[in-house]
Amino acid sequence: MLMIALFVKAQTYEEIKQTLMLGQYKKAKEDVDKRMTNAKFAAKPEAFILKSAIYAGMAADSTKINTPEGMALLTEAEAAFKKYREMDPAMPLATDPVYKNAPVGIYSALFNIGYKQYEAKKWPEAFETFKKVDEYSTLLISQKLINTTLDTNALILAGITAESSNNKDEAAKYYARLAEHKLSGPGYESIYRFLVTHYFTKKDIVNFEKYKAIGKELYPKSDFFTYDKTDFAVGLESSFDAKMKALEDVLAKDPGNYKANLALGQLIYDTLNSKVEGAVLPANAPEMEKKMVAAFTKAGESQADEALPYLVIGDYFVMLQAEKVKKSDKKYGEYLEAGREPYEKAAAVFAKKTNLNGSDRQQYKKAAGFLEDIYNYKKEQAKGKPADIAKYTAEAKKWGDLYLSIKN
């Protein structure tokens, strides 16, 4: 009698399974719902994967997608499959030709629901759906139920909907999984652009450089992947304060970065010498001026063959600031003196070069001319000090002779 009872019990699963194989979903559902009320029937994991396969198949029907009936069926299918996994973590039945339709059907239904949400731009809802799609595709791949190692479509849509719903960290996780496989082609470049930008804003320079390198390898003609930390620090921000902070963050980790120091100095220079109509100097202009000079000086020190940082400092004090006051004003002499050393450093850089182009010769000549003027001014101010007069006269002549020797 015991053997007969066990046989009958086992047969009930097979009967419903046969009904399911014939595509008779309605009858299979009625039978499984009836049998699930029997504690002995529901005691085995097979009962739940059987129920899940039936409900998932019905939920995946295109006529039921996004309908109350379809959503209810899908919820039941997911719950039944979850129970099956809890009862039998190894999931041996998941590869059965009939029972595999449980995870496959759930995946298919979720994907279709998510895609409709994506088309309707319901980003948060779509993202939550595609998170589940990815979980099921990962399961299907691990169980070899689908013939692929990467569900590209699911990952792309999970990434897009995460990004569009402002879940940037989550989007980065999905895009990174695609990037690790170095997928390329016109449709994929935006993935690498997102990762580069995202990790820069997160101040994760290791991943910033990593994905920039991959992007450059896959898209060698794209200028985007040639931009460095300084370009992103300036380009990603819109306000002066935000740009300042971004550049200072770069310099905090790389104090000798020539480009970042130059950009910081130029940012302040443009603010102190704004061409915008009605622009007002910031209240902390003297402090900003010191910061500008320090940045340009650091840039010059970090790149010995570049005269530009020193020329900008010299021009700022001599061509801009000194021009704003009278020659008799004490400030006039202070501005000239502030520009003297930078011009001398710029001239020293040019003097070491053997082949100066036209622009370099013009800048070299300009620096020499201003230095002659500065020393002539210092000579005028040294009345009653013969030694100083002689020294400044000699310096003025040296720079004047150099000025005349430089051909345009």
ROGUTI-868425 format. One record per residue (C-alpha): residue number from 1; residue in one letter; x, y, z. Coordinates in steps of 0.05 Angstrom, whole numbers. Example, Ala and Ser with C-alpha at 12.3 -4.5 7.8 and 13.67 -1.06 7.14 Angstrom:
# residues 2
R   resi   resn        u        v        w
R      1      a      246      -90      156
R      2      s      273      -21      143
This chain:
# residues 408
R   resi   resn        u        v        w
R      1      m        0        0        0
R      2      l       58       48       17
R      3      m       90       34      -51
R      4      i       24       47      -86
R      5      a       15      113      -48
R      6      l       85      137      -66
R      7      f       73      119     -140
R      8      v        7      156     -142
R      9      k       39      217     -108
R     10      a       96      218     -158
R     11      q       49      208     -215
R     12      t       11      272     -198
R     13      y       72      315     -214
R     14      e       83      278     -279
R     15      e       10      285     -300
R     16      i       10      360     -291
R     17      k       78      364     -324
R     18      q       50      326     -385
R     19      t       -8      375     -388
R     20      l       41      432     -387
R     21      m       82      401     -442
R     22      l       20      399     -485
R     23      g       11      474     -475
R     24      q      -53      466     -436
R     25      y      -35      521     -386
R     26      k     -105      534     -360
R     27      k     -116      461     -342
R     28      a      -45      454     -314
R     29      k      -58      515     -270
R     30      e     -124      488     -244
R     31      d      -91      421     -229
R     32      v      -31      450     -193
R     33      d      -73      499     -153
R     34      k     -117      441     -130
R     35      r      -58      395     -113
R     36      m      -19      451      -76
R     37      t      -73      448      -22
R     38      n      -48      378       -6
R     39      a        8      383       45
R     40      k       42      320       19
R     41      f       42      347      -52
R     42      a       70      414      -31
R     43      a      123      382       13
R     44      k      171      370      -46
R     45      p      211      424      -83
R     46      e      184      397     -149
R     47      a      114      423     -131
R     48      f      140      494     -131
R     49      i      182      493     -194
R     50      l      123      460     -229
R     51      k       77      516     -205
R     52      s      128      568     -224
R     53      a      136      539     -295
R     54      i       60      541     -306
R     55      y       50      612     -279
R     56      a      113      639     -313
R     57      g       90      611     -380
R     58      m       23      645     -373
R     59      a       54      710     -349
R     60      a      101      712     -409
R     61      d       41      710     -457
R     62      s       45      776     -496
R     63      t      -29      789     -486
R     64      k      -20      789     -410
R     65      i       42      833     -405
R     66      n       30      893     -360
R     67      t      -42      872     -346
R     68      p      -66      860     -274
R     69      e      -75      786     -290
R     70      g       -6      780     -320
R     71      m       27      817     -261
R     72      a       -9      772     -212
R     73      l       14      709     -249
R     74      l       85      735     -250
R     75      t       85      750     -176
R     76      e       61      679     -161
R     77      a      113      650     -209
R     78      e      170      688     -175
R     79      a      146      669     -106
R     80      a      141      595     -125
R     81      f      210      595     -157
R     82      k      239      629      -96
R     83      k      209      575      -52
R     84      y      237      521      -97
R     85      r      308      551      -91
R     86      e      301      554      -16
R     87      m      280      481      -12
R     88      d      332      456      -62
R     89      p      390      506      -69
R     90      a      427      461     -119
R     91      m      367      468     -166
R     92      p      376      402     -203
R     93      l      306      408     -233
R     94      a      320      476     -263
R     95      t      354      444     -323
R     96      d      295      398     -338
R     97      p      268      413     -408
R     98      v      200      430     -379
R     99      y      218      460     -312
R    100      k      271      506     -341
R    101      n      212      546     -367
R    102      a      202      572     -296
R    103      p      264      617     -295
R    104      v      263      628     -370
R    105      g      189      648     -369
R    106      i      200      695     -310
R    107      y      260      726     -345
R    108      s      220      735     -410
R    109      a      160      767     -375
R    110      l      204      814     -334
R    111      f      244      835     -396
R    112      n      181      852     -435
R    113      i      151      890     -376
R    114      g      216      928     -366
R    115      y      222      945     -439
R    116      k      152      974     -441
R    117      q      170     1016     -379
R    118      y      234     1037     -414
R    119      e      195     1059     -476
R    120      a      147     1098     -431
R    121      k      208     1130     -396
R    122      k      185     1105     -329
R    123      w      257     1103     -307
R    124      p      253     1083     -233
R    125      e      202     1028     -247
R    126      a      242     1004     -308
R    127      f      306     1002     -267
R    128      e      275      960     -212
R    129      t      249      912     -265
R    130      f      316      906     -302
R    131      k      352      894     -236
R    132      k      310      831     -230
R    133      v      320      815     -304
R    134      d      395      816     -292
R    135      e      388      770     -232
R    136      y      350      719     -273
R    137      s      396      724     -333
R    138      t      456      712     -286
R    139      l      420      650     -261
R    140      l      404      626     -331
R    141      i      476      635     -353
R    142      s      503      600     -291
R    143      q      457      541     -304
R    144      k      474      542     -378
R    145      l      400      551     -394
R    146      i      417      604     -446
R    147      n      475      599     -495
R    148      t      514      662     -477
R    149      t      565      686     -426
R    150      l      539      758     -424
R    151      d      467      784     -429
R    152      t      486      848     -465
R    153      n      415      874     -475
R    154      a      396      864     -402
R    155      l      459      899     -377
R    156      i      452      957     -425
R    157      l      380      969     -406
R    158      a      395      961     -332
R    159      g      451     1012     -340
R    160      i      409     1062     -380
R    161      t      349     1059     -333
R    162      a      394     1064     -272
R    163      e      429     1125     -302
R    164      s      364     1157     -324
R    165      s      334     1147     -254
R    166      n      396     1181     -224
R    167      n      424     1116     -195
R    168      k      493     1132     -223
R    169      d      531     1084     -178
R    170      e      486     1027     -198
R    171      a      492     1046     -272
R    172      a      568     1044     -265
R    173      k      564      972     -240
R    174      y      524      948     -300
R    175      y      566      988     -350
R    176      a      630      963     -319
R    177      r      609      891     -330
R    178      l      601      907     -404
R    179      a      667      945     -406
R    180      e      705      887     -376
R    181      h      688      849     -440
R    182      k      713      908     -482
R    183      l      651      911     -524
R    184      s      661      960     -581
R    185      g      623      992     -636
R    186      p      586     1059     -646
R    187      g      532     1041     -596
R    188      y      579     1025     -539
R    189      e      624     1087     -536
R    190      s      576     1123     -489
R    191      i      586     1067     -438
R    192      y      660     1082     -432
R    193      r      647     1157     -433
R    194      f      599     1148     -374
R    195      l      649     1106     -334
R    196      v      706     1156     -345
R    197      t      663     1215     -324
R    198      h      631     1178     -266
R    199      y      695     1155     -235
R    200      f      727     1224     -243
R    201      t      669     1256     -205
R    202      k      676     1202     -152
R    203      k      750     1220     -147
R    204      d      767     1147     -163
R    205      i      827     1163     -206
R    206      v      848     1090     -213
R    207      n      783     1071     -247
R    208      f      781     1137     -284
R    209      e      848     1121     -316
R    210      k      829     1048     -326
R    211      y      766     1061     -367
R    212      k      798     1120     -403
R    213      a      853     1072     -427
R    214      i      802     1020     -450
R    215      g      761     1074     -485
R    216      k      824     1100     -520
R    217      e      842     1030     -541
R    218      l      773     1015     -570
R    219      y      759     1085     -598
R    220      p      827     1113     -620
R    221      k      795     1168     -662
R    222      s      754     1196     -605
R    223      d      784     1258     -572
R    224      f      744     1245     -509
R    225      f      792     1192     -484
R    226      t      852     1237     -493
R    227      y      826     1287     -442
R    228      d      863     1286     -376
R    229      k      844     1301     -304
R    230      t      851     1376     -315
R    231      d      805     1376     -375
R    232      f      752     1340     -335
R    233      a      761     1384     -274
R    234      v      746     1446     -315
R    235      g      699     1417     -366
R    236      l      650     1382     -319
R    237      e      636     1443     -276
R    238      s      601     1507     -293
R    239      s      613     1556     -236
R    240      f      678     1589     -216
R    241      d      677     1558     -146
R    242      a      663     1488     -172
R    243      k      719     1493     -223
R    244      m      766     1519     -169
R    245      k      749     1461     -123
R    246      a      756     1409     -179
R    247      l      825     1435     -198
R    248      e      848     1439     -126
R    249      d      825     1367     -116
R    250      v      869     1347     -175
R    251      l      928     1386     -147
R    252      a      918     1357      -77
R    253      k      938     1289     -106
R    254      d      985     1315     -159
R    255      p     1016     1382     -136
R    256      g     1064     1386     -194
R    257      n     1013     1377     -249
R    258      y     1033     1430     -300
R    259      k      966     1432     -336
R    260      a      925     1436     -272
R    261      n      967     1492     -243
R    262      l      964     1530     -309
R    263      a      889     1520     -312
R    264      l      879     1543     -240
R    265      g      921     1605     -253
R    266      q      884     1620     -317
R    267      l      816     1611     -284
R    268      i      834     1663     -231
R    269      y      867     1709     -282
R    270      d      803     1709     -324
R    271      t      762     1726     -263
R    272      l      808     1783     -239
R    273      n      812     1810     -310
R    274      s      741     1794     -332
R    275      k      718     1818     -400
R    276      v      645     1809     -380
R    277      e      608     1875     -380
R    278      g      591     1898     -309
R    279      a      636     1846     -277
R    280      v      657     1861     -206
R    281      l      722     1839     -174
R    282      p      712     1787     -120
R    283      a      717     1812      -48
R    284      n      778     1768      -37
R    285      a      814     1792      -99
R    286      p      882     1802      -64
R    287      e      879     1731      -37
R    288      m      860     1704     -105
R    289      e      917     1743     -138
R    290      k      967     1709      -92
R    291      k      936     1641     -108
R    292      m      941     1657     -182
R    293      v     1015     1675     -178
R    294      a     1029     1613     -137
R    295      a      994     1569     -188
R    296      f     1031     1598     -248
R    297      t     1097     1595     -210
R    298      k     1085     1522     -193
R    299      a     1069     1508     -266
R    300      g     1134     1542     -288
R    301      e     1174     1503     -237
R    302      s     1144     1436     -258
R    303      q     1159     1447     -332
R    304      a     1226     1481     -340
R    305      d     1221     1490     -416
R    306      e     1156     1529     -412
R    307      a     1158     1605     -408
R    308      l     1083     1616     -413
R    309      p     1067     1614     -337
R    310      y     1120     1668     -323
R    311      l     1098     1711     -382
R    312      v     1026     1711     -357
R    313      i     1047     1734     -288
R    314      g     1091     1789     -318
R    315      d     1036     1812     -365
R    316      y      985     1813     -309
R    317      f     1026     1861     -266
R    318      v     1060     1903     -319
R    319      m     1009     1907     -376
R    320      l      946     1905     -334
R    321      q      957     1928     -263
R    322      a     1010     1981     -274
R    323      e      969     2011     -330
R    324      k      913     2025     -281
R    325      v      954     2074     -238
R    326      k      996     2136     -250
R    327      k     1071     2131     -256
R    328      s     1078     2173     -194
R    329      d     1036     2125     -153
R    330      k     1074     2079     -106
R    331      k     1034     2021     -132
R    332      y     1063     2031     -202
R    333      g     1132     2013     -179
R    334      e     1106     1954     -138
R    335      y     1070     1926     -199
R    336      l     1132     1933     -243
R    337      e     1174     1898     -190
R    338      a     1122     1842     -185
R    339      g     1129     1831     -260
R    340      r     1205     1836     -263
R    341      e     1224     1768     -236
R    342      p     1173     1729     -278
R    343      y     1196     1764     -341
R    344      e     1269     1747     -324
R    345      k     1250     1674     -313
R    346      a     1213     1673     -380
R    347      a     1273     1705     -414
R    348      a     1319     1652     -383
R    349      v     1274     1597     -412
R    350      f     1278     1628     -482
R    351      a     1353     1638     -476
R    352      k     1363     1562     -469
R    353      k     1326     1546     -532
R    354      t     1364     1540     -597
R    355      n     1307     1543     -646
R    356      l     1254     1595     -628
R    357      n     1192     1599     -671
R    358      g     1161     1665     -690
R    359      s     1114     1668     -631
R    360      d     1171     1652     -582
R    361      r     1214     1707     -611
R    362      q     1158     1758     -604
R    363      q     1147     1738     -531
R    364      y     1222     1738     -517
R    365      k     1229     1807     -547
R    366      k     1169     1832     -508
R    367      a     1198     1807     -442
R    368      a     1266     1840     -458
R    369      g     1232     1906     -475
R    370      f     1192     1908     -411
R    371      l     1253     1889     -370
R    372      e     1291     1948     -401
R    373      d     1233     1994     -382
R    374      i     1230     1966     -311
R    375      y     1304     1977     -299
R    376      n     1301     2046     -328
R    377      y     1245     2062     -279
R    378      k     1285     2033     -221
R    379      k     1345     2076     -243
R    380      e     1300     2138     -241
R    381      q     1277     2120     -171
R    382      a     1349     2109     -146
R    383      k     1368     2183     -144
R    384      g     1424     2196      -95
R    385      k     1446     2123      -97
R    386      p     1503     2119     -147
R    387      a     1515     2044     -138
R    388      d     1442     2028     -152
R    389      i     1440     2075     -211
R    390      a     1501     2041     -242
R    391      k     1472     1972     -230
R    392      y     1404     1990     -260
R    393      t     1436     2026     -318
R    394      a     1475     1964     -335
R    395      e     1414     1920     -329
R    396      a     1372     1966     -373
R    397      k     1427     1966     -426
R    398      k     1432     1890     -424
R    399      w     1359     1881     -436
R    400      g     1357     1937     -488
R    401      d     1413     1905     -527
R    402      l     1377     1838     -524
R    403      y     1313     1870     -548
R    404      l     1349     1898     -609
R    405      s     1383     1831     -624
R    406      i     1319     1791     -628
R    407      k     1292     1790     -699
R    408      n     1217     1784     -709
